[in-house]
Amino acid sequence: MIIKKGFVCISMIFIDLGLLVMIGCQHLSEKNLHSAPSDGMNKPSERTEHCLVYVGNSTMMMFGGYNWKTTLNDTWELDIFTKTWKEIMIQGTNPPARSRFAMAYAGNSKVIVFGGDHDGKEDYLNDTWEYDTISHTWKEYNKKGMRPSPRKHCVMIRVSDEKLILFGGMESRGKQLDDTWEYNPTTHEWRIIPVFGPSARVSHSMAYIGNHKVFLFGGSVFLEKVEDELDDTWIYDVTASTWTEYVPYFNDIYFVKMTYMCNSLLYKYLKHSLFFHIAKTICFRFQVDNSHFSI
């Protein structure tokens, strides 16, 4: 596997076909780049802070982002075998433009979008939208019910057809969050989980690792306007609604230096391993069974 050098804010998805798809964003030299394959001229404009999910049938779905001028609300699909992009002409209403939001495939041909940054001026969102990959329509749900507060940089993942898990993020005025939420895509209801767990953070990585468990690693926290990177590892038990911190066997000093910009977390069921991509071509593997990190 070859990881291109010098990328940050990459959307990287492992597909259960032995394929790894990387959609580009920002180069360390501050130039906007496209790293996604495309045989034709029809492809998304350059952007960062967008979201990308695998929706089945060899198709990736991408939404939103920021192009250094404005936030975006376009919807795209990528056929990973023909390497062609297609912009989806939405029937009806699109979600408001946003970046730094959470998005997850919820099963049953549905994708859920939550929150994000609307205009880069602390106008954060806490709306919940569902995209139907068959009808190519967006619909807003839970407009008045209980839901997470407006935030950006939170992470949301699917653990079953009836449950998504959301953790953390940042509210306006820089308040960082440590709350855990569950969303039911069938009833369209949010439920806060009163549980002690990881400290408040943004831009962390999460992955479902089977057996009703969610893996969380790293992220950032801002203390007195200074950003501090985190290197802690947590497991969330969906059935028991409990967080447990894991202390992996690794060189802690070296690992702290390499956690900055850790933005992609992948889980491969066959080998029970998590793979991290960190800027400058560094890759780490976490063995779920024995809590061991390796390069």
N, C-alpha and C positions, 0 to 999 in steps of 0.2 A: 504494500500500500504506500503510495507516495502522497505526502501532504505538501502542498505548495507553501513556499516560505514567505513569512512576513505578513500574514493576514490576521486581522482581528475582527470581532463581531461576525463571525462566520455562522451561517446556518448549515449544520451538518447532520444528516439523517442516515442511520443504518436501516437498511431494508432487509427483511428476512429472505433474501435471494443471493446473499453474498455480495451485495452492492453497497457502496458508500457514495452518497450524493452530497456535494459541497456547493453551496450557492454563495458567491462572493459578496464583498461588501467594501471594506475600507482597507487600503494598504497602509503599512506603517509610515510610508512617506506622505500620507494624507491625500493620496490620489484615489479617486473612485474607480473601482474595477468591476468587471463581470468575470466570474470564473465558472459559471454554469455553461454546459455545452449547448449549442444551438446551431442547426444546419442552415437556418434562414435568418432573415433580418428581423423577424418578429420575435422580440424578446423583451423582458422587463428593462426599464430604465435603471441606471446605476442608483444604488441606494444602500442604506445600512439600517440596523435596528428594525428589520422586518421579521416575519415568522414564516416557517416552512414546515409542513407536515406531510407524511405519507398517508394517502387515503385509499390504498388498494388499487388493484388492476394496473399495476406498473405506473401509477400516477402520483406526482407530488403536487401539492397545492400551496400557493404562496399568497400572502396578503400584506398590504401596507408597507410601512417603512418611512424613511426620511432621506431626502436627496440633497441635504445641505442648503436647501432653500425653503422647503415646505414638507409637511407630512403628506402621506399618500394613502389612498384607499382603493387601489386597483386590485383585482383578483386574477391570478394566473394559474395555469396548470402546466406541468412539465411531464411529457411522456419520456420515461427514463430509458426506453429501448430505442425509440426513433430519435431521441435527443432533440425534440422540438417543443417549443413553448407555444402556448395558446392563451391569449387574453380572453377572459370570460366576460361576455356582455351580459351583465346582471339584469334579470327581469325583476323590476321593482326597485327597492331602496337599498343602497349600499350603507354599511356602517360609516360613521364619521371617520375622516382620515386620522391616522394615529401611528405612533412608533413606540417601541419599548413596552409592548403589550404582551399578554399571555395568549397562547393559542394551542389547542390540542385536538387531535382526532378522537371523536367520542364513539366510534363504531356506528353501524347502521347508516353509513353514508353521510354522517353529520360531522361538522367541525365547529368547535366552540371558540369564540374570541371573547376575552375579558380585558377591560381597562386599557391602560396605556397613557401616553402623552399626546394630547391633541395638537398643540401648536408650539411646543418647546418653551412655554412661558408659565409652567406650573398649572396649566389647565388640564388636570388629570381626569381620567374617566373611570367610571365603575359600571359601565353598561355591559350587558351580556348578549351576544349575538350568536345565532346558529346559521351555518352555511350548509345547504343541501347540495351535495356533489352531483346528484342526479338531475334535479330541476334547475340547478344553478341560481338559487335564490337565497337571499339573506333575510332573516327575521329576528327582531329583537324580542327578548323574553325578560321576565322578572323586572319589570320597570318600576315597581313600587314595593316589592317584597324585601325581606332581609337579604343582604348581599355584602360583600367586602367593601370597604371604603375606597374612594378614588385613589388610584396608585399607578405607578410604573415599575418596571424592573421586577415584577413578580414572576413566578414560574408555576405552570399548571401542567399536569400530566394525567393520562387516563390509566385507571387501574381495572376498570371493567366497563361494560356497556351502560351501567347505571351509576358510575361513580368516577368523578375527576377530583384530583387533589390539588389545591393551590396553597402556596406558602410564600410569606414575606413580601418584599417590595418597599416602595418609598411613597409616602404621602407628600403633599405640598409642604413647603418650608423645610424640607429635608428630613422629616420624621420617618425613621426606618421602622419596619414592622417585623413581628415574629409570630403572627397569627397563622393558624392552620384552618383551611376551609374545605368542605366537600360540596361538590355540585352534582346534582342528579339530572342528566340530560333528558330523562323521560318525563319527570315532573317539573323540570325547569326551576328547581328550588335550591338555594344555597343554605348551608348549615355550618355554623362555626363550631370547631372542635375545641373545647376547653382543655388544653393539654400543655404541659411543660415540655419544651423542646429546644431546638437550636435558637441561638441569639438572633436578634434582628439583623437583617442583611438584605442586599440587593444583588442581582446578577449572579446568583448561585446556579448550580446545575442539579437537576433531579432526573431520576430514571426509575421506571417500574422494573423490579428484578424477580417477579414471580412470587408465588407463595404468599400473596397479600402483603408484600413488602415494597417500600419505596426508599430509594437510596438518595441522599442529599450530600453534596460536597461543596465546600468553599463559598465563594462570593466576596462581597466587599462591604465594609461598614465605614461611614464617615463620622469621624470624631473631631469636633472643633475645626471643620472644613479641611481636615486631613484624611485622605483615603487610606484605609488599612485593609489588606487582603487577608482572607481567612483560609485556613487549611484543615478545618475540622470535618469529620465524617459522621453522618447520622443515618439511622434506619428507622423508618416509620412503619409501624404495624397497623395496617388498615383495619383489621378485625378488632384488635384491642384498643385502637386509637391511642397509641403510645409511641413516643420517640425514645430511641436509645442511641447514645453516642458510642461510636467504635473508635478504637485507637489502633490504626494500622501499623504494621511492622515496616518502617521506612525511615530513611535518613531525614529527620525533621528539619534540620537546618537547610539542607539542599532543597527539600520540597517546598518550604516557604518561599524561597526565591523563585520557584518555577510556577507558583499558582496564579500569578497575575495574568489576567485575560483568559483564564480557563473558562471556555464558553461552550464547549460541546461535550455531551455525556451520552455514551452509547451503550446499549446492553445487548449482548449476543447470547441467546438462550442456550445454544448448544454447548458452550464452554463456560457458562455461568461467570462471565467476566464483564467488567465495565471498562470502556476505553475512553481516555481523555485526550483531546487535542488542545495543546497549549501553543501560543504563538511561537514562531521560530522552529517549527517542525518537531517539537518535543511531543512524544506520545507516552502515556502511562496506562497501565492495565491494573485494575483492581479485581482480585480474585474474591468473589462473594463468599465462597465456602470457608475460607480461612482468614479473611480480612487482611490480605497481603497486597501491597503495592509493588509493582515492578515496572521497569522501563521497557 
